[in-house]
């Protein structure tokens, strides 16, 4: 099953490692350092495309990580995740 992250971007639900609120992620030291490292390593995929980023979705597939910056709130992504898991 796929999880929609915004702007026609979806990921396999089994690849999702974490969903973080953007505001919280940018105010906490550890998550800020994590995002900085991901940016330096070019793991970040911006889905927001001009929209205000609201969440960070961390994925891993076949040992490769990707970090998606999404315009969809973390709480909404969490609800979608739960609905798909219950399906």
C-alpha positions as CSV (number, residue, x, y, z in Angstrom):
1,X,0.0,0.0,0.0
2,X,1.1,3.6,-0.7
3,X,1.1,6.6,1.6
4,X,0.4,9.9,-0.2
5,X,2.8,12.7,0.9
6,X,1.5,15.5,-1.3
7,X,2.1,16.8,-4.8
8,X,1.7,13.4,-6.5
9,X,4.4,11.8,-4.3
10,X,3.7,8.5,-2.6
11,X,5.8,6.0,-0.7
12,X,5.3,2.4,0.2
13,X,4.0,2.3,3.7
14,X,6.4,-0.5,4.6
15,X,9.3,1.8,3.8
16,X,8.2,4.5,6.4
17,X,10.5,4.7,9.4
18,X,9.3,7.9,11.0
19,X,6.9,10.8,10.6
20,X,7.9,14.1,12.4
21,X,6.3,17.4,12.8
22,X,8.4,20.0,11.0
23,X,8.2,22.6,13.8
24,X,9.2,20.1,16.4
25,X,11.9,18.6,14.1
26,X,13.5,22.0,13.5
27,X,13.5,23.1,17.2
28,X,15.1,20.0,18.7
29,X,18.9,19.9,18.5
30,X,19.1,16.2,17.5
31,X,16.5,16.3,14.8
32,X,18.0,19.6,13.4
33,X,21.4,17.9,13.2
34,X,19.8,14.8,11.6
35,X,18.2,17.0,8.9
36,X,21.4,18.9,8.3
37,X,23.3,15.6,7.8
38,X,20.5,14.4,5.4
39,X,20.7,17.6,3.5
40,X,24.5,17.3,3.2
41,X,24.2,13.7,2.1
42,X,21.5,14.7,-0.4
43,X,18.8,12.4,1.1
44,X,16.2,15.1,1.2
45,X,13.3,15.2,-1.3
46,X,11.2,18.3,-1.1
47,X,7.5,17.6,-1.8
48,X,6.3,20.9,-0.5
49,X,7.1,22.7,-3.8
50,X,6.5,26.3,-2.7
51,X,4.0,25.3,0.0
52,X,4.8,25.6,3.7
53,X,6.5,22.4,4.9
54,X,4.6,20.7,7.7
55,X,6.2,17.3,8.2
56,X,9.3,15.2,7.7
57,X,8.8,11.6,6.5
58,X,11.9,9.3,6.9
59,X,11.9,6.2,4.7
60,X,14.4,3.4,4.0
61,X,14.2,1.0,1.1
62,X,16.9,-1.6,0.4
63,X,19.3,0.1,2.8
64,X,18.9,3.5,1.2
65,X,17.4,6.4,3.1
66,X,15.2,9.2,1.8
67,X,13.8,12.1,3.8
68,X,10.7,13.7,2.4
69,X,9.7,17.3,3.4
70,X,5.9,17.3,3.0
71,X,3.3,20.1,3.0
72,X,0.9,17.7,4.7
73,X,0.7,17.8,8.5
74,X,2.3,14.9,10.4
75,X,-1.1,14.3,12.2
76,X,-2.8,13.9,8.8
77,X,-0.1,11.5,7.6
78,X,-0.4,9.5,10.8
79,X,-4.2,9.2,10.3
80,X,-3.6,8.0,6.7
81,X,-1.1,5.5,7.9
82,X,-3.5,4.1,10.5
83,X,-6.3,3.9,7.9
84,X,-4.1,2.0,5.5
85,X,-2.9,-0.4,8.2
86,X,-6.5,-1.1,9.2
87,X,-7.5,-1.7,5.6
